[in-house]
Amino acid sequence: MAKTQIHRGKVKIGETVIRDPSFIFDVEGQDVFYKGQKVFYNEFYYILMDKPKGVLCATEDKNQTTVIDIIPEEMRRNGLAPVGRLDKDTTGLLVITDDGDFAHRCIAPSKKIGKTYIATLDGDLTEEMRQKFKEGIILADKTECKPAELEIIDRNVAKLTITEGKYHQIKRMFGTVGLGVNELRRISIGSFILPDDMKSGECRFLSAEDLAKFEQ
């Protein structure tokens, strides 16, 4: 795509039209324009996506659509990967970046960064369940989960905040109290909050202000 647009004369360095994709220039000393619009260079990309249901949280797959596949073409670059994982049928906030160090800081258990979800369940929630989550759930295979904050929104709807990311953790946690998860949507990671006006599958760049706030 990029090479094709360059060959077609859609890219300018300063006032000069560039048609050679191998052209070398100083990104900090010269302005770049694509179809007349100035392009700003960033060392890394940080993308916020409202992940749709049915899309695989992976960089590539031969048989299934991945989150990388649905990033708008103009926002793509090599090396992008999802930060952590959301199950195929889970929706909501997903960060995608090519900054490996940042990705590690987001998901490292030692950082204790809260990840908040809205879960719709197939049964009624109770105060006893909320207390069990607060104390720390032990999964069926004896895996211990750290204490989690469970807020009962409705009789079968909960807001759950965890600081880990074990395999199918939320579904397995609710399974220990006899509940199945019908719908699961992530609404925040630390200070990153999914905007109410984002549409399913939409992508937006995170701003420098967003990143600075997250790192505080």
MDAnalysis code that builds the backbone (N, CA, C; Angstrom):
import MDAnalysis as mda
import numpy as np

u = mda.Universe.empty(648, n_residues=216, atom_resindex=np.repeat(np.arange(216), 3), trajectory=True)
u.add_TopologyAttr("name", ["N", "CA", "C"] * 216)
u.add_TopologyAttr("resid", np.arange(1, 217))
u.add_TopologyAttr("resname", ["MET", "ALA", "LYS", "THR", "GLN", "ILE", "HIS", "ARG", "GLY", "LYS", "VAL", "LYS", "ILE", "GLY", "GLU", "THR", "VAL", "ILE", "ARG", "ASP", "PRO", "SER", "PHE", "ILE", "PHE", "ASP", "VAL", "GLU", "GLY", "GLN", "ASP", "VAL", "PHE", "TYR", "LYS", "GLY", "GLN", "LYS", "VAL", "PHE", "TYR", "ASN", "GLU", "PHE", "TYR", "TYR", "ILE", "LEU", "MET", "ASP", "LYS", "PRO", "LYS", "GLY", "VAL", "LEU", "CYS", "ALA", "THR", "GLU", "ASP", "LYS", "ASN", "GLN", "THR", "THR", "VAL", "ILE", "ASP", "ILE", "ILE", "PRO", "GLU", "GLU", "MET", "ARG", "ARG", "ASN", "GLY", "LEU", "ALA", "PRO", "VAL", "GLY", "ARG", "LEU", "ASP", "LYS", "ASP", "THR", "THR", "GLY", "LEU", "LEU", "VAL", "ILE", "THR", "ASP", "ASP", "GLY", "ASP", "PHE", "ALA", "HIS", "ARG", "CYS", "ILE", "ALA", "PRO", "SER", "LYS", "LYS", "ILE", "GLY", "LYS", "THR", "TYR", "ILE", "ALA", "THR", "LEU", "ASP", "GLY", "ASP", "LEU", "THR", "GLU", "GLU", "MET", "ARG", "GLN", "LYS", "PHE", "LYS", "GLU", "GLY", "ILE", "ILE", "LEU", "ALA", "ASP", "LYS", "THR", "GLU", "CYS", "LYS", "PRO", "ALA", "GLU", "LEU", "GLU", "ILE", "ILE", "ASP", "ARG", "ASN", "VAL", "ALA", "LYS", "LEU", "THR", "ILE", "THR", "GLU", "GLY", "LYS", "TYR", "HIS", "GLN", "ILE", "LYS", "ARG", "MET", "PHE", "GLY", "THR", "VAL", "GLY", "LEU", "GLY", "VAL", "ASN", "GLU", "LEU", "ARG", "ARG", "ILE", "SER", "ILE", "GLY", "SER", "PHE", "ILE", "LEU", "PRO", "ASP", "ASP", "MET", "LYS", "SER", "GLY", "GLU", "CYS", "ARG", "PHE", "LEU", "SER", "ALA", "GLU", "ASP", "LEU", "ALA", "LYS", "PHE", "GLU", "GLN"])
u.atoms.positions = np.array([
    [0.828, -1.208, 0.000],
    [0.000, 0.000, 0.000],
    [0.862, 1.257, 0.000],
    [1.786, 1.388, 0.972],
    [2.618, 2.582, 1.079],
    [3.478, 2.770, -0.162],
    [4.090, 1.683, -0.651],
    [4.937, 1.772, -1.841],
    [4.128, 2.210, -3.048],
    [2.915, 1.695, -3.159],
    [2.052, 2.054, -4.281],
    [1.743, 3.538, -4.272],
    [1.417, 4.075, -3.098],
    [1.094, 5.492, -2.982],
    [2.296, 6.370, -3.291],
    [3.488, 5.900, -2.904],
    [4.712, 6.645, -3.223],
    [4.942, 6.649, -4.726],
    [4.817, 5.490, -5.359],
    [4.990, 5.397, -6.813],
    [4.002, 6.311, -7.547],
    [2.825, 6.502, -6.974],
    [1.792, 7.331, -7.608],
    [1.985, 8.821, -7.340],
    [3.048, 9.160, -6.609],
    [3.337, 10.561, -6.349],
    [2.479, 11.206, -5.287],
    [1.962, 10.394, -4.367],
    [1.090, 10.913, -3.323],
    [1.852, 11.418, -2.100],
    [3.170, 11.199, -2.096],
    [3.992, 11.576, -0.940],
    [4.976, 12.672, -1.332],
    [5.084, 13.679, -0.459],
    [6.033, 14.769, -0.671],
    [6.910, 14.920, 0.566],
    [8.192, 15.188, 0.329],
    [9.121, 15.563, 1.390],
    [9.390, 17.038, 1.189],
    [8.876, 17.857, 2.096],
    [8.941, 19.296, 1.856],
    [8.093, 19.641, 0.645],
    [8.716, 20.219, -0.372],
    [8.004, 20.573, -1.600],
    [8.280, 19.587, -2.726],
    [9.036, 18.535, -2.423],
    [9.464, 17.589, -3.459],
    [8.613, 16.331, -3.465],
    [8.059, 15.970, -4.612],
    [7.311, 14.729, -4.758],
    [8.292, 13.561, -4.815],
    [8.056, 12.556, -3.998],
    [8.935, 11.391, -3.917],
    [8.251, 10.192, -4.573],
    [8.979, 9.524, -5.491],
    [8.417, 8.343, -6.157],
    [9.258, 7.087, -5.908],
    [10.332, 7.240, -5.115],
    [11.220, 6.113, -4.812],
    [11.020, 5.697, -3.352],
    [10.443, 4.511, -3.095],
    [10.198, 4.062, -1.711],
    [11.465, 3.937, -0.867],
    [12.633, 3.832, -1.511],
    [13.886, 3.673, -0.765],
    [14.530, 5.023, -0.429],
    [13.856, 6.105, -0.771],
    [14.390, 7.436, -0.515],
    [14.643, 7.622, 0.979],
    [15.826, 8.123, 1.337],
    [16.222, 8.318, 2.731],
    [16.194, 9.801, 3.072],
    [15.608, 10.130, 4.224],
    [15.543, 11.525, 4.644],
    [15.540, 11.599, 6.166],
    [15.713, 12.801, 6.688],
    [15.737, 13.056, 8.133],
    [14.322, 13.354, 8.598],
    [13.715, 12.436, 9.361],
    [12.325, 12.612, 9.776],
    [12.159, 13.798, 10.722],
    [13.224, 14.189, 11.406],
    [13.118, 15.300, 12.341],
    [13.428, 16.646, 11.687],
    [14.013, 16.597, 10.506],
    [14.405, 17.852, 9.858],
    [13.557, 18.234, 8.671],
    [12.678, 17.349, 8.200],
    [11.867, 17.631, 7.026],
    [10.414, 17.210, 7.247],
    [9.527, 17.988, 6.673],
    [8.105, 17.671, 6.776],
    [7.703, 16.670, 5.700],
    [6.817, 15.739, 6.094],
    [6.315, 14.725, 5.166],
    [4.821, 14.958, 4.973],
    [4.378, 14.883, 3.691],
    [2.971, 15.092, 3.381],
    [2.440, 13.903, 2.575],
    [1.236, 13.466, 2.937],
    [0.560, 12.404, 2.196],
    [-0.785, 12.948, 1.715],
    [-0.943, 13.007, 0.405],
    [-2.146, 13.584, -0.208],
    [-2.412, 14.985, 0.328],
    [-1.340, 15.742, 0.517],
    [-1.453, 17.131, 0.947],
    [-1.562, 17.334, 2.444],
    [-1.694, 16.228, 3.217],
    [-1.816, 16.328, 4.660],
    [-0.480, 16.002, 5.336],
    [-0.082, 16.835, 6.298],
    [1.179, 16.604, 6.984],
    [1.112, 15.334, 7.812],
    [2.162, 14.530, 7.718],
    [2.257, 13.277, 8.463],
    [3.221, 13.475, 9.626],
    [2.780, 13.094, 10.822],
    [3.631, 13.243, 12.004],
    [4.271, 11.898, 12.347],
    [5.571, 11.907, 12.569],
    [6.302, 10.681, 12.855],
    [6.283, 10.385, 14.346],
    [5.989, 9.150, 14.685],
    [6.066, 8.688, 16.070],
    [6.933, 7.442, 16.119],
    [7.802, 7.378, 17.127],
    [8.665, 6.204, 17.256],
    [7.822, 4.953, 17.452],
    [6.766, 5.067, 18.252],
    [5.869, 3.932, 18.499],
    [4.423, 4.354, 18.265],
    [3.611, 3.369, 17.958],
    [2.169, 3.586, 17.820],
    [1.458, 3.006, 19.052],
    [0.452, 3.725, 19.520],
    [-0.378, 3.254, 20.630],
    [-1.827, 3.442, 20.198],
    [-2.517, 2.344, 19.980],
    [-3.865, 2.374, 19.434],
    [-4.856, 1.824, 20.452],
    [-5.964, 2.521, 20.610],
    [-7.064, 2.051, 21.444],
    [-8.155, 1.516, 20.522],
    [-8.569, 0.278, 20.751],
    [-9.601, -0.351, 19.917],
    [-10.770, -0.795, 20.791],
    [-11.978, -0.650, 20.245],
    [-13.148, -1.287, 20.841],
    [-13.298, -2.624, 20.120],
    [-12.732, -3.659, 20.720],
    [-12.682, -4.967, 20.063],
    [-14.087, -5.556, 19.885],
    [-14.403, -5.980, 18.662],
    [-15.709, -6.605, 18.425],
    [-15.711, -8.082, 18.827],
    [-16.890, -8.603, 19.009],
    [-17.041, -10.028, 19.279],
    [-16.687, -10.818, 18.019],
    [-16.086, -11.979, 18.209],
    [-15.783, -12.862, 17.093],
    [-14.459, -12.604, 16.406],
    [-13.692, -11.632, 16.905],
    [-12.386, -11.307, 16.331],
    [-11.297, -11.828, 17.250],
    [-10.318, -12.498, 16.656],
    [-9.257, -13.143, 17.421],
    [-8.230, -12.122, 17.900],
    [-7.851, -12.221, 19.160],
    [-6.869, -11.313, 19.746],
    [-5.467, -11.872, 19.488],
    [-4.993, -11.683, 18.276],
    [-3.697, -12.214, 17.855],
    [-3.151, -11.332, 16.734],
    [-1.880, -11.519, 16.411],
    [-1.290, -10.715, 15.340],
    [-1.628, -11.259, 13.962],
    [-1.795, -12.573, 13.857],
    [-2.150, -13.170, 12.566],
    [-2.738, -14.550, 12.766],
    [-3.557, -14.956, 11.810],
    [-4.146, -16.288, 11.827],
    [-4.579, -16.620, 10.399],
    [-4.322, -17.841, 9.987],
    [-4.618, -18.231, 8.612],
    [-6.112, -18.364, 8.343],
    [-6.888, -18.661, 9.384],
    [-8.295, -18.986, 9.172],
    [-9.285, -17.995, 9.781],
    [-8.813, -17.166, 10.719],
    [-9.739, -16.279, 11.417],
    [-9.279, -14.821, 11.341],
    [-10.246, -13.912, 11.419],
    [-9.951, -12.486, 11.424],
    [-9.349, -12.093, 12.764],
    [-8.246, -11.358, 12.723],
    [-7.584, -10.913, 13.946],
    [-7.789, -9.410, 14.154],
    [-7.447, -8.958, 15.356],
    [-7.572, -7.528, 15.652],
    [-6.658, -6.689, 14.770],
    [-5.534, -7.251, 14.353],
    [-4.625, -6.529, 13.462],
    [-5.262, -6.361, 12.089],
    [-6.012, -7.361, 11.656],
    [-6.666, -7.305, 10.346],
    [-7.661, -6.154, 10.237],
    [-8.295, -5.776, 11.355],
    [-9.352, -4.764, 11.272],
    [-8.868, -3.355, 11.608],
    [-7.577, -3.181, 11.863],
    [-7.035, -1.834, 12.041],
    [-7.095, -1.112, 10.699],
    [-7.604, 0.111, 10.654],
    [-7.644, 0.858, 9.391],
    [-6.262, 0.913, 8.741],
    [-6.241, 0.820, 7.445],
    [-4.974, 0.736, 6.723],
    [-4.050, 1.897, 7.027],
    [-4.617, 3.093, 7.184],
    [-3.783, 4.270, 7.414],
    [-3.184, 4.295, 8.814],
    [-3.623, 3.398, 9.711],
    [-3.090, 3.356, 11.070],
    [-2.130, 2.183, 11.273],
    [-1.898, 1.402, 10.252],
    [-1.087, 0.207, 10.402],
    [0.408, 0.489, 10.246],
    [1.197, -0.350, 10.891],
    [2.642, -0.381, 10.678],
    [3.135, -1.735, 11.167],
    [4.332, -2.112, 10.753],
    [4.891, -3.403, 11.155],
    [5.134, -3.446, 12.663],
    [4.931, -4.626, 13.243],
    [5.251, -4.830, 14.646],
    [4.116, -4.602, 15.616],
    [2.955, -4.187, 15.132],
    [1.831, -3.966, 16.039],
    [1.334, -5.285, 16.612],
    [0.991, -5.262, 17.891],
    [0.492, -6.473, 18.557],
    [-0.432, -6.064, 19.699],
    [-1.434, -6.887, 19.996],
    [-2.326, -6.574, 21.115],
    [-1.606, -6.701, 22.449],
    [-1.964, -5.830, 23.389],
    [-1.403, -5.877, 24.733],
    [-2.288, -6.803, 25.561],
    [-1.765, -7.969, 25.893],
    [-2.570, -8.956, 26.591],
    [-3.570, -9.593, 25.643],
    [-4.539, -10.297, 26.212],
    [-5.502, -11.033, 25.392],
    [-6.928, -10.801, 25.877],
    [-7.828, -10.732, 24.928],
    [-9.253, -10.825, 25.211],
    [-9.760, -12.055, 24.466],
    [-10.631, -12.833, 25.103],
    [-11.193, -14.001, 24.428],
    [-11.907, -13.570, 23.155],
    [-12.060, -14.493, 22.247],
    [-12.687, -14.203, 20.961],
    [-14.073, -13.596, 21.123],
    [-14.826, -14.061, 22.126],
    [-16.192, -13.568, 22.308],
    [-16.290, -12.420, 23.305],
    [-15.135, -11.925, 23.788],
    [-15.110, -10.778, 24.697],
    [-14.901, -9.499, 23.899],
    [-15.615, -8.441, 24.284],
    [-15.521, -7.173, 23.571],
    [-14.875, -6.109, 24.453],
    [-14.656, -4.945, 23.849],
    [-14.234, -3.798, 24.634],
    [-12.810, -3.349, 24.439],
    [-12.302, -2.675, 25.442],
    [-11.033, -1.956, 25.354],
    [-9.855, -2.889, 25.123],
    [-9.115, -2.576, 24.060],
    [-7.889, -3.306, 23.751],
    [-6.846, -2.292, 23.308],
    [-5.655, -2.386, 23.871],
    [-4.542, -1.538, 23.449],
    [-3.662, -2.341, 22.497],
    [-3.281, -1.718, 21.409],
    [-2.412, -2.344, 20.404],
    [-1.221, -1.426, 20.197],
    [-0.014, -1.981, 20.239],
    [1.177, -1.152, 20.133],
    [2.340, -1.946, 19.553],
    [3.377, -1.220, 19.140],
    [4.629, -1.858, 18.736],
    [5.731, -1.550, 19.751],
    [5.335, -1.034, 20.899],
    [6.264, -0.727, 21.991],
    [6.227, -1.888, 22.991],
    [7.168, -2.799, 22.867],
    [7.184, -3.995, 23.701],
    [7.356, -3.704, 25.176],
    [8.184, -2.731, 25.514],
    [8.401, -2.389, 26.925],
    [7.115, -1.865, 27.554],
    [6.415, -1.035, 26.816],
    [5.154, -0.496, 27.328],
    [4.130, -1.611, 27.515],
    [4.057, -2.515, 26.548],
    [3.117, -3.641, 26.641],
    [3.389, -4.471, 27.891],
    [4.661, -4.709, 28.165],
    [5.027, -5.492, 29.353],
    [4.578, -4.793, 30.627],
    [4.761, -3.466, 30.673],
    [4.367, -2.716, 31.878],
    [2.853, -2.778, 32.078],
    [2.115, -2.853, 30.992],
    [0.654, -2.893, 31.091],
    [0.147, -4.183, 31.721],
    [0.796, -5.299, 31.396],
    [0.245, -6.592, 31.790],
    [1.018, -7.279, 32.909],
    [2.165, -6.739, 33.298],
    [2.956, -7.375, 34.358],
    [2.182, -7.395, 35.672],
    [1.950, -8.561, 36.273],
    [1.207, -8.644, 37.536],
    [1.805, -7.776, 38.638],
    [3.126, -7.604, 38.604],
    [3.786, -6.817, 39.643],
    [3.364, -5.349, 39.616],
    [2.882, -4.888, 38.469],
    [2.445, -3.496, 38.347],
    [1.064, -3.269, 38.966],
    [0.310, -4.359, 39.148],
    [-1.012, -4.310, 39.785],
    [-1.948, -3.297, 39.121],
    [-1.919, -3.282, 37.802],
    [-2.785, -2.377, 37.047],
    [-4.175, -2.993, 36.930],
    [-5.174, -2.268, 37.368],
    [-6.536, -2.785, 37.353],
    [-7.121, -2.848, 35.950],
    [-7.817, -3.955, 35.682],
    [-8.530, -4.131, 34.416],
    [-9.990, -4.371, 34.779],
    [-10.875, -3.516, 34.284],
    [-12.272, -3.559, 34.701],
    [-13.174, -4.045, 33.572],
    [-14.091, -4.925, 33.945],
    [-14.997, -5.560, 32.981],
    [-16.444, -5.433, 33.462],
    [-17.361, -5.452, 32.508],
    [-18.775, -5.612, 32.799],
    [-19.164, -7.016, 32.357],
    [-19.664, -7.811, 33.303],
    [-20.027, -9.202, 33.014],
    [-21.530, -9.382, 33.184],
    [-22.154, -9.964, 32.160],
    [-23.564, -10.351, 32.252],
    [-23.616, -11.854, 32.460],
    [-24.279, -12.285, 33.513],
    [-24.203, -13.671, 33.972],
    [-25.530, -14.399, 33.781],
    [-25.464, -15.719, 33.894],
    [-26.668, -16.522, 33.679],
    [-27.414, -16.840, 34.969],
    [-27.077, -16.136, 36.040],
    [-27.745, -16.344, 37.321],
    [-27.598, -15.118, 38.195],
    [-28.159, -15.176, 39.363],
    [-28.163, -14.026, 40.272],
    [-26.890, -13.944, 41.108],
    [-26.438, -12.727, 41.303],
    [-25.284, -12.451, 42.146],
    [-25.729, -12.283, 43.591],
    [-24.811, -12.559, 44.514],
    [-25.129, -12.405, 45.939],
    [-23.990, -11.688, 46.656],
    [-24.279, -11.182, 47.826],
    [-23.268, -10.538, 48.647],
    [-22.176, -11.530, 49.041],
    [-22.558, -12.783, 49.217],
    [-21.569, -13.816, 49.558],
    [-20.550, -13.972, 48.432],
    [-21.006, -13.910, 47.194],
    [-20.099, -14.003, 46.047],
    [-19.151, -12.813, 46.027],
    [-19.682, -11.633, 46.266],
    [-18.844, -10.430, 46.289],
    [-17.733, -10.566, 47.316],
    [-18.051, -11.116, 48.467],
    [-17.057, -11.288, 49.523],
    [-16.003, -12.314, 49.127],
    [-16.421, -13.382, 48.448],
    [-15.463, -14.403, 48.005],
    [-14.452, -13.821, 47.024],
    [-14.934, -12.987, 46.106],
    [-14.030, -12.353, 45.145],
    [-13.063, -11.426, 45.861],
    [-13.560, -10.735, 46.877],
    [-12.726, -9.811, 47.642],
    [-11.610, -10.549, 48.371],
    [-11.901, -11.767, 48.833],
    [-10.911, -12.555, 49.566],
    [-9.917, -13.246, 48.639],
    [-10.299, -13.444, 47.384],
    [-9.431, -14.135, 46.425],
    [-9.987, -15.503, 46.084],
    [-10.351, -15.664, 44.842],
    [-10.951, -16.920, 44.383],
    [-9.881, -17.983, 44.142],
    [-10.188, -19.209, 44.504],
    [-9.335, -20.355, 44.156],
    [-10.067, -21.135, 43.065],
    [-9.435, -21.252, 41.911],
    [-10.065, -21.902, 40.770],
    [-10.150, -23.407, 40.957],
    [-10.882, -24.055, 40.072],
    [-11.117, -25.502, 40.186],
    [-9.821, -26.303, 40.172],
    [-8.795, -25.787, 39.457],
    [-7.513, -26.494, 39.399],
    [-6.557, -26.061, 40.504],
    [-7.098, -25.376, 41.506],
    [-6.360, -24.907, 42.691],
    [-5.493, -23.671, 42.430],
    [-5.621, -23.083, 41.245],
    [-4.911, -21.840, 40.971],
    [-5.503, -20.726, 41.826],
    [-4.641, -19.976, 42.498],
    [-5.105, -18.895, 43.368],
    [-5.142, -17.578, 42.607],
    [-6.263, -16.896, 42.699],
    [-6.415, -15.580, 42.087],
    [-6.300, -14.510, 43.160],
    [-5.702, -13.404, 42.809],
    [-5.581, -12.306, 43.755],
    [-6.957, -11.705, 44.033],
    [-7.111, -11.053, 45.172],
    [-8.389, -10.420, 45.493],
    [-8.871, -9.522, 44.358],
    [-10.174, -9.576, 44.086],
    [-10.771, -8.804, 43.006],
    [-11.953, -8.015, 43.541],
    [-12.212, -6.889, 42.931],
    [-13.321, -6.029, 43.353],
    [-14.549, -6.325, 42.507],
    [-15.573, -6.850, 43.129],
    [-16.813, -7.191, 42.446],
    [-17.923, -6.240, 42.913],
    [-18.479, -5.502, 41.969],
    [-19.582, -4.592, 42.268],
    [-20.834, -5.119, 41.574],
    [-21.886, -5.314, 42.336],
    [-23.134, -5.827, 41.777],
    [-23.930, -4.660, 41.188],
    [-24.087, -4.643, 39.857],
    [-24.793, -3.580, 39.156],
    [-26.285, -3.888, 39.075],
    [-26.605, -5.117, 38.790],
    [-27.978, -5.607, 38.708],
    [-27.947, -7.044, 39.203],
    [-29.075, -7.693, 39.261],
    [-29.100, -9.034, 39.829],
    [-28.167, -9.990, 39.095],
    [-27.955, -9.778, 37.775],
    [-27.075, -10.671, 37.018],
    [-26.013, -9.912, 36.230],
    [-25.740, -8.669, 36.625],
    [-24.718, -7.852, 35.960],
    [-23.730, -7.351, 37.002],
    [-22.446, -7.545, 36.719],
    [-21.406, -7.155, 37.671],
    [-20.317, -6.347, 36.989],
    [-19.725, -5.446, 37.771],
    [-18.491, -4.779, 37.356],
    [-17.364, -5.425, 38.142],
    [-16.383, -5.953, 37.434],
    [-15.301, -6.697, 38.086],
    [-13.952, -6.102, 37.713],
    [-13.132, -5.846, 38.725],
    [-11.782, -5.337, 38.496],
    [-10.768, -6.350, 39.017],
    [-9.863, -6.760, 38.127],
    [-8.802, -7.693, 38.481],
    [-7.447, -7.070, 38.136],
    [-6.390, -7.622, 38.691],
    [-5.040, -7.106, 38.415],
    [-4.158, -8.169, 37.780],
    [-4.791, -9.254, 37.300],
    [-4.042, -10.332, 36.656],
    [-4.663, -10.612, 35.293],
    [-4.171, -11.632, 34.638],
    [-4.733, -11.996, 33.347],
    [-4.530, -13.465, 33.052],
    [-4.953, -14.313, 33.973],
    [-4.821, -15.748, 33.763],
    [-5.775, -16.221, 32.666],
    [-5.500, -17.376, 32.110],
    [-6.277, -17.938, 31.006],
    [-7.750, -18.065, 31.382],
    [-8.621, -17.418, 30.610],
    [-10.072, -17.454, 30.858],
    [-10.408, -17.155, 32.325],
    [-9.627, -16.284, 32.930],
    [-9.725, -16.085, 34.381],
    [-11.114, -15.686, 34.854],
    [-11.731, -14.718, 34.223],
    [-13.015, -14.225, 34.723],
    [-14.093, -15.292, 34.613],
    [-14.144, -15.981, 33.505],
    [-15.136, -17.045, 33.334],
    [-14.915, -18.155, 34.368],
    [-13.650, -18.455, 34.617],
    [-13.346, -19.508, 35.586],
    [-13.659, -19.049, 37.009],
    [-13.429, -17.764, 37.301],
    [-13.741, -17.241, 38.632],
    [-15.241, -17.338, 38.908],
    [-16.042, -16.889, 37.952],
    [-17.489, -16.969, 38.147],
    [-17.966, -18.421, 38.182],
    [-17.248, -19.294, 37.488],
    [-17.601, -20.711, 37.503],
    [-17.510, -21.313, 38.892],
    [-16.602, -20.792, 39.716],
    [-16.441, -21.344, 41.066],
    [-17.637, -21.025, 41.963],
    [-18.437, -20.025, 41.578],
    [-19.636, -19.695, 42.366],
    [-20.908, -20.094, 41.616],
    [-20.732, -20.940, 40.605],
    [-21.878, -21.506, 39.911],
    [-22.525, -20.630, 38.861],
    [-21.795, -19.639, 38.366],
    [-22.349, -18.747, 37.357],
    [-21.588, -18.851, 36.040],
    [-22.325, -18.795, 34.938],
    [-21.713, -18.736, 33.620],
    [-21.752, -17.311, 33.107],
    [-20.798, -16.972, 32.254],
    [-20.704, -15.616, 31.705],
    [-21.336, -15.593, 30.314],
    [-22.405, -14.822, 30.184],
    [-23.072, -14.690, 28.880],
    [-22.417, -13.627, 28.011],
    [-22.034, -12.516, 28.625],
    [-21.395, -11.410, 27.911],
    [-20.287, -10.851, 28.790],
    [-19.174, -10.476, 28.132],
    [-18.062, -9.895, 28.889],
    [-17.471, -8.756, 28.066],
    [-17.353, -7.603, 28.706],
    [-16.852, -6.410, 28.020],
    [-15.864, -5.678, 28.915],
    [-14.649, -5.433, 28.384],
    [-13.669, -4.681, 29.170],
    [-13.863, -3.197, 28.921],
    [-13.908, -2.421, 30.006],
    [-14.151, -0.993, 29.872],
    [-12.967, -0.123, 30.275],
    [-11.957, -0.714, 30.930],
    [-10.787, 0.094, 31.277],
    [-9.575, -0.770, 31.597],
    [-8.401, -0.162, 31.393],
    [-7.123, -0.707, 31.856],
    [-6.401, 0.464, 32.503],
    [-6.234, 0.423, 33.812],
    [-5.621, 1.557, 34.491],
    [-6.398, 2.828, 34.189],
    [-5.687, 3.861, 33.712],
    [-6.339, 5.138, 33.398],
    [-6.935, 5.168, 31.992],
    [-6.697, 4.124, 31.189],
    [-7.304, 4.062, 29.860],
    [-8.759, 3.625, 30.011],
    [-9.668, 4.477, 29.586],
    [-11.100, 4.190, 29.689],
    [-11.711, 4.179, 28.300],
    [-12.526, 3.173, 28.020],
    [-13.167, 3.074, 26.712],
    [-14.191, 4.198, 26.568],
    [-14.025, 5.082, 25.579],
    [-14.983, 6.179, 25.401],
    [-16.381, 5.660, 25.068],
    [-17.380, 6.329, 25.590],
    [-18.758, 5.916, 25.354],
    [-19.153, 6.037, 23.890],
    [-18.500, 6.948, 23.168],
    [-18.890, 7.174, 21.777],
    [-18.116, 6.336, 20.768],
    [-17.287, 5.415, 21.253],
    [-16.568, 4.541, 20.320],
    [-17.492, 3.459, 19.794],
    [-17.365, 3.176, 18.507],
    [-18.162, 2.133, 17.891],
    [-17.381, 0.817, 17.886],
    [-18.088, -0.280, 17.827],
    [-17.447, -1.588, 17.779],
    [-16.497, -1.667, 16.589],
    [-15.248, -2.048, 16.862],
    [-14.246, -2.152, 15.817],
    [-13.492, -0.872, 15.538],
    [-13.914, 0.233, 16.140],
    [-13.250, 1.518, 15.906],
    [-11.887, 1.565, 16.579],
    [-10.957, 2.299, 15.963],
    [-9.605, 2.482, 16.501],
    [-9.290, 3.961, 16.616],
    [-8.590, 4.322, 17.681],
    [-8.121, 5.688, 17.867],
    [-6.700, 5.646, 18.413],
    [-5.893, 6.632, 18.020],
    [-4.563, 6.740, 18.597],
    [-4.669, 7.293, 20.014],
    [-3.884, 6.720, 20.917],
    [-3.767, 7.282, 22.260],
    [-2.848, 8.495, 22.201],
    [-3.197, 9.530, 22.916],
    [-2.414, 10.765, 22.896],
    [-1.246, 10.684, 23.882],
    [-0.316, 11.616, 23.737],
    [0.808, 11.696, 24.671],
    [0.298, 11.942, 26.086],
    [-0.796, 12.711, 26.194],
    [-1.401, 12.980, 27.498],
    [-1.974, 11.698, 28.105],
    [-2.618, 10.872, 27.275],
    [-3.147, 9.586, 27.744],
    [-2.028, 8.724, 28.309],
    [-0.931, 8.650, 27.567],
    [0.192, 7.798, 27.956],
    [0.858, 8.307, 29.231],
    [1.023, 9.626, 29.333],
    [1.651, 10.205, 30.513],
    [0.816, 9.939, 31.759],
    [-0.499, 10.032, 31.622],
    [-1.392, 9.788, 32.750],
    [-1.321, 8.331, 33.168],
    [-1.231, 7.435, 32.187],
    [-1.162, 6.001, 32.490],
    [0.105, 5.661, 33.264],
    [1.196, 6.327, 32.943],
    [2.497, 6.027, 33.544],
    [2.647, 6.603, 34.940],
    [1.727, 7.442, 35.357],
    [1.851, 8.076, 36.684],
    [1.654, 7.076, 37.812],
])
